[in-house]
Amino acid sequence: MALEIEVDPSEVGFDATRLQRIDRHFEQYVSSGKLPGWLVLVSRRGKIAHLSTHGMRDVENGEPVERDTLFRIYSMTKPITSVAVMMLAEEGAFELTDPVSDLIPSFADLRVYTGGPARSPQTRPATEPMRIWHLLTHTSGLTYAFNHLHPVDELYRKAGFENGMAPGLDLAGCCDEWASMPLLFDPGSRWNYSVATDVLGRIVEIASGQTLDRFFQTRIFDPLGMTDTGFSLDRSDEHRLAKLYAADRQGRARPHPHHEQAHEAAFEPPKAPSGGGGLLSTAHDYHRFTRFLLNRGELDGVRLLGSRTIDYMTRNHLPGGADLETLAMGSFSEAANAGKGFGLGFSVVDDPTAAKVISSRGEYAWGGLASTAFWVDPAEEITVQFMTQLMPSSTHPIRPQLHQLVYQALVD
């Protein structure tokens, strides 16, 4: 289905002239070479009020970003995996407080890093079992190889996880490898962005008896009409796939050093599907997903989650109501802000004043490594998404600027 503007902005409280500021601002990113191209979608009360594209999905071949362009959404996969987990929890497959080792035995007898270099780390037994709740909130003690902040990150790289899943391993094998390495902290005590959602993908497989890609397809994508989302593409869609770019030292977009490898990988079903970052999608499909979230678990008569489950997922679950600035380890580019907590798969705005960005209390969001982003604002009934393909996401302040530009256009 084609994306189209569905309502005059004034009918849903937006000033159309002010919305044009979004386009003018981000057109400068393209003209200056900071982004190859982009797509912006703003909806209110379920209707698209602003939809625009600019620049190229492939600069070198002169191919523009179009409304049906396919993007690697990376960590915007995580909310989808979290929804899958909560669907199974609603069915009684497990409780959020269950130890991960109940489903994946290798996660028993975990150890916590206490000191030393990666070649000879010192550890002690964990004082708390890792629970499913810890995975959903990124308080598990796991990490990412690309963090480059801690000796345990180096252990992940040595085990082959620097560019995603380790070559040759299926999802079960990856989980066993992660379980064998020290945790950064006792589960539940801190927040660290990690492979936790990939472990959740394995839990979905075990609890459902289906592969992760099959569960996503039959239980989420088909019911929601997300016809272009998956872990791999058909070759017939190759012309729609955006090229992957990376920022040079001046912050300008250049073809990613591994763009050819990334391109070919998009057409190969992965041996280990990544629930933390493996999906490709379109603005149309992700808009279907954000509408489902805004509608508290239902879309077009199809209900995947109970309304109270969505409400519960989008509260701050960090210990003591802490925010990410307080509880996160090291620097964190995707959501590190005062006033933002973390729910079950989303960052959550607890204090818009502390966050220093125009927003609403209860707004929830996430983004991807290639600078994609979305948020859902239940108070204002708004959903927004930004699609592009520039790594890393910390290169430019796209997300706070987009917030500022969307809310200044709201005048009702």
C-alpha positions in Angstrom: 0.0 0.0 0.0 1.2 3.5 -0.8 1.7 6.1 1.9 -0.3 9.3 1.5 -1.2 12.4 3.5 -4.6 11.6 5.0 -5.7 14.8 6.7 -5.3 18.5 6.4 -2.9 19.5 9.2 -5.3 22.1 10.5 -7.9 19.4 11.1 -5.6 17.8 13.7 -4.2 20.9 15.3 -1.0 21.5 13.2 -0.1 24.7 11.3 0.8 23.5 7.8 3.2 26.4 7.3 5.1 25.6 10.5 5.3 21.9 9.5 7.2 23.0 6.4 10.0 24.1 8.7 10.8 20.4 9.2 11.5 20.0 5.5 13.5 23.2 5.2 15.7 22.3 8.2 16.5 18.8 7.1 16.9 19.7 3.4 20.0 21.6 4.6 21.4 18.3 6.0 21.2 16.9 2.4 22.6 20.0 0.6 25.5 20.1 3.0 26.3 16.4 2.5 25.5 15.4 6.1 22.7 13.0 5.1 22.2 11.2 1.8 18.4 11.6 2.0 15.5 11.1 4.4 11.8 10.5 4.9 9.7 12.2 7.6 6.2 11.1 8.7 4.0 13.0 11.3 0.6 11.7 12.2 -2.0 12.7 14.7 -5.1 10.7 15.8 -4.1 8.0 13.4 -4.0 10.2 10.3 -0.9 11.3 8.4 -0.7 15.1 8.5 2.8 15.5 7.1 4.8 13.3 4.8 7.9 14.3 2.9 11.1 12.9 1.3 14.3 14.6 0.2 17.6 13.5 -1.2 18.8 10.1 -2.3 18.5 6.5 -1.2 21.6 6.0 -3.4 23.6 9.1 -4.0 26.2 7.6 -6.3 23.5 6.2 -8.7 21.2 9.2 -8.4 18.2 7.2 -6.9 15.9 9.3 -4.7 14.3 8.4 -1.4 10.7 7.4 -2.2 7.8 6.6 0.0 8.3 2.9 -0.5 12.1 2.9 0.1 13.3 0.0 2.3 15.5 0.9 5.2 17.6 -1.1 7.7 15.9 -0.1 10.9 18.5 -1.7 13.2 17.4 -1.2 16.9 13.9 -0.1 15.9 13.6 -3.9 15.7 13.7 -4.0 19.5 10.2 -2.7 20.2 8.8 -5.4 17.9 10.7 -8.1 19.7 9.5 -6.7 23.0 5.9 -6.8 21.8 6.4 -10.5 20.8 7.7 -11.3 24.3 4.7 -9.6 25.9 2.3 -11.4 23.6 3.7 -14.7 24.9 3.6 -13.4 28.5 -0.1 -12.6 28.1 -0.6 -16.2 27.0 1.1 -17.5 30.2 4.2 -18.9 28.5 6.3 -17.3 31.3 6.4 -14.6 33.9 8.5 -11.5 33.6 10.2 -12.4 36.9 11.2 -15.9 35.6 15.0 -16.5 35.5 16.3 -16.6 31.9 18.0 -19.9 32.8 14.5 -21.5 33.0 14.4 -21.3 29.2 18.1 -21.0 28.3 20.0 -23.2 30.8 23.4 -21.6 29.9 22.3 -18.5 31.8 22.5 -20.2 35.1 25.6 -19.6 37.4 26.4 -16.2 35.8 29.5 -14.3 36.9 30.1 -10.5 37.2 33.3 -8.7 36.1 35.2 -7.1 39.0 38.5 -6.0 37.4 41.4 -6.8 35.1 42.0 -6.6 31.4 40.0 -8.6 28.8 42.8 -11.2 28.5 42.4 -12.1 32.2 39.2 -10.7 33.7 38.5 -11.1 37.4 34.9 -12.2 38.3 32.6 -13.2 41.1 29.2 -15.0 41.2 26.2 -12.8 40.3 24.1 -12.0 43.4 20.8 -12.1 41.4 19.6 -14.3 38.6 19.1 -12.7 35.3 15.3 -12.4 34.7 13.2 -11.8 31.6 12.3 -8.4 33.0 16.0 -7.5 33.1 16.4 -8.3 29.4 13.4 -6.1 28.5 14.8 -3.1 30.5 18.5 -3.5 29.5 19.4 -4.0 33.2 20.7 -7.5 32.5 24.4 -6.8 32.8 25.0 -7.9 29.2 26.7 -5.5 26.7 27.5 -4.8 23.0 30.8 -5.4 21.3 30.5 -2.0 19.6 30.3 -0.1 22.9 34.2 0.1 23.3 33.8 1.2 26.9 34.6 -1.8 29.0 36.9 -4.8 29.0 33.9 -7.1 28.6 33.0 -5.3 25.4 36.4 -6.5 24.1 35.6 -10.0 25.1 32.5 -9.8 22.9 34.6 -8.6 20.0 37.1 -11.4 20.5 34.2 -13.9 20.4 33.2 -12.6 16.9 30.3 -10.2 17.8 31.8 -6.9 16.6 29.6 -6.6 13.5 26.5 -8.3 14.9 26.0 -12.0 15.4 29.1 -14.2 15.4 29.7 -15.9 12.1 28.6 -19.5 11.9 26.4 -19.4 15.1 22.7 -19.7 15.2 20.7 -17.8 17.8 21.0 -20.5 20.4 24.7 -20.6 19.9 25.0 -16.8 20.3 23.1 -16.9 23.5 25.3 -19.6 24.9 28.4 -17.5 24.1 27.0 -14.4 25.8 26.1 -16.4 28.8 29.7 -17.7 29.1 31.1 -14.1 29.4 31.1 -11.9 32.5 28.3 -9.5 33.2 29.1 -5.8 33.7 27.0 -5.7 36.9 24.5 -7.7 38.9 21.2 -7.9 37.0 18.9 -5.1 38.0 21.5 -2.7 39.4 22.4 -0.6 36.4 21.4 0.1 32.8 23.5 -0.8 29.8 22.5 -1.1 26.2 23.2 -4.6 25.1 22.4 -7.8 23.2 19.6 -8.4 25.8 16.9 -8.1 23.1 18.6 -10.7 21.0 18.4 -13.0 23.9 14.7 -12.2 24.1 14.4 -13.3 20.5 15.7 -16.7 21.5 13.1 -16.8 24.4 10.4 -16.1 21.8 11.6 -19.1 19.8 11.7 -21.4 22.8 8.4 -20.3 24.2 6.5 -20.3 20.9 8.1 -23.3 19.2 8.7 -21.1 16.1 11.7 -19.5 14.6 11.8 -15.8 15.4 11.2 -14.8 11.8 8.2 -17.1 11.5 6.7 -15.8 14.8 7.1 -12.2 13.6 5.6 -13.0 10.2 2.5 -15.0 11.4 1.8 -13.3 14.7 2.7 -9.6 14.1 3.5 -8.6 10.4 0.7 -10.4 8.7 -2.0 -9.3 11.3 -0.8 -5.7 11.2 -0.4 -5.6 7.4 3.3 -5.0 7.6 3.9 -6.4 4.1 7.5 -5.2 3.6 9.1 -6.0 6.9 11.5 -8.9 7.5 15.0 -10.1 8.2 15.7 -10.4 4.5 14.4 -9.2 1.2 13.4 -10.7 -2.1 15.7 -9.8 -5.0 12.6 -8.2 -6.8 12.8 -5.4 -4.1 16.5 -4.7 -4.6 15.8 -1.4 -6.4 14.0 -0.1 -3.3 16.7 -0.7 -0.8 18.6 2.4 0.5 22.3 2.3 0.5 24.2 2.3 3.8 26.3 5.4 4.6 28.8 6.3 7.3 29.9 9.7 8.6 33.4 10.9 7.9 35.4 13.0 10.3 33.6 16.1 9.2 30.2 14.5 9.7 29.5 14.1 6.0 27.8 11.0 4.5 30.1 8.6 2.6 29.3 5.1 1.4 29.8 2.8 4.4 33.1 0.8 4.1 31.0 -2.4 4.2 28.0 -1.1 2.1 28.4 -3.8 -0.5 28.5 -6.5 2.2 25.5 -4.9 3.9 23.6 -4.8 0.6 24.2 -8.5 -0.2 23.4 -9.5 3.4 19.9 -8.0 3.0 19.0 -10.8 0.6 20.2 -13.7 2.7 18.0 -15.1 5.5 20.2 -14.9 8.6 21.4 -18.0 10.4 20.8 -16.1 13.7 17.9 -13.6 13.3 18.6 -10.5 15.4 15.6 -9.4 17.5 17.8 -6.5 18.6 18.6 -5.1 15.2 18.0 -7.3 12.2 14.9 -6.0 10.5 14.4 -4.1 7.2 11.2 -2.1 6.8 9.4 0.8 5.2 7.8 4.0 6.6 4.4 2.5 5.7 5.0 -0.7 7.8 6.5 1.1 10.7 3.6 3.5 10.7 1.3 0.5 11.0 3.3 -0.6 14.0 3.3 2.8 15.7 -0.5 3.2 15.1 -0.9 -0.2 16.8 1.1 1.1 19.8 -0.9 4.4 19.9 -4.1 2.4 19.8 -2.9 0.5 22.9 -2.5 -2.9 21.3 -5.0 -2.9 18.4 -5.2 -1.8 14.8 -8.1 -2.1 12.3 -9.9 -4.6 14.5 -6.8 -6.8 15.1 -5.7 -6.9 18.7 -2.3 -8.3 19.5 -1.9 -7.0 23.1 -4.2 -5.9 25.9 -4.4 -2.1 26.4 -3.1 -2.4 29.9 -0.1 -4.3 28.7 0.9 -1.5 26.4 0.4 1.0 29.3 2.6 -1.2 31.5 5.3 -1.5 28.8 5.5 2.3 28.4 6.1 3.2 32.0 9.6 3.8 33.4 10.7 0.5 34.9 14.2 1.6 36.1 14.9 0.9 39.7 13.7 3.7 42.0 12.3 5.6 39.0 15.8 6.6 37.9 16.5 8.2 34.6 19.0 7.0 32.0 21.5 9.8 32.8 21.7 8.4 36.4 21.6 4.7 35.8 23.3 4.2 32.4 26.9 3.0 32.3 29.3 5.2 30.3 28.1 7.4 27.4 25.1 6.4 25.5 24.1 8.0 22.2 20.7 6.5 21.5 18.7 7.8 24.4 21.0 9.2 27.1 19.1 12.1 28.5 18.0 13.4 31.9 14.3 13.0 32.4 14.1 9.8 30.3 13.5 6.4 31.9 13.2 3.0 30.2 10.2 0.7 29.9 9.8 -2.7 28.4 11.4 -2.0 25.1 11.2 1.8 24.9 12.7 4.9 26.3 10.0 6.8 28.3 9.9 10.5 29.0 9.3 11.0 32.7 10.2 14.7 33.0 10.1 16.8 29.8 11.6 19.7 31.7 14.7 17.8 32.7 15.0 16.3 29.2 15.4 19.9 27.8 13.4 18.9 24.7 9.8 19.8 24.0 7.9 16.5 24.6 5.1 15.0 26.7 5.3 13.0 29.9 4.7 9.4 28.9 6.0 9.7 25.4 7.9 6.6 24.4 10.5 6.1 21.6 13.5 4.4 20.2 15.9 4.7 17.3 18.3 2.7 15.1 22.0 2.7 14.5 21.6 4.2 11.0 19.9 7.3 12.4 16.3 6.1 12.0 14.0 7.2 14.9 10.3 7.1 16.0 8.3 8.2 18.9 4.7 7.8 20.1 3.1 10.6 22.2 -0.2 9.3 23.8 -1.0 12.6 25.4 -1.0 14.4 22.0 -2.0 11.3 20.0 1.1 11.9 17.8 3.4 9.4 16.1 6.5 10.5 14.3 9.2 8.6 12.3 12.4 9.6 10.6 14.0 7.3 8.1 17.5 7.6 6.7 20.7 5.4 6.5 23.7 7.2 8.2 25.8 5.4 10.8 26.3 6.1 13.6 23.1 7.6 15.0 25.1 10.0 17.3 26.6 11.9 14.3 24.0 14.6 14.2 21.3 15.9 16.7 18.5 14.8 14.4 16.2 13.5 17.1 16.0 16.5 19.4 15.8 18.8 16.4 12.9 16.8 15.0 11.1 17.0 18.3 11.5 20.7 18.4 10.2 21.1 14.8 7.2 18.9 15.3 5.9 20.4 18.5 6.4 24.0 17.4 3.9 23.2 14.6 1.3 22.0 17.0 -1.1 25.0 17.7 -4.4 23.7 18.9 
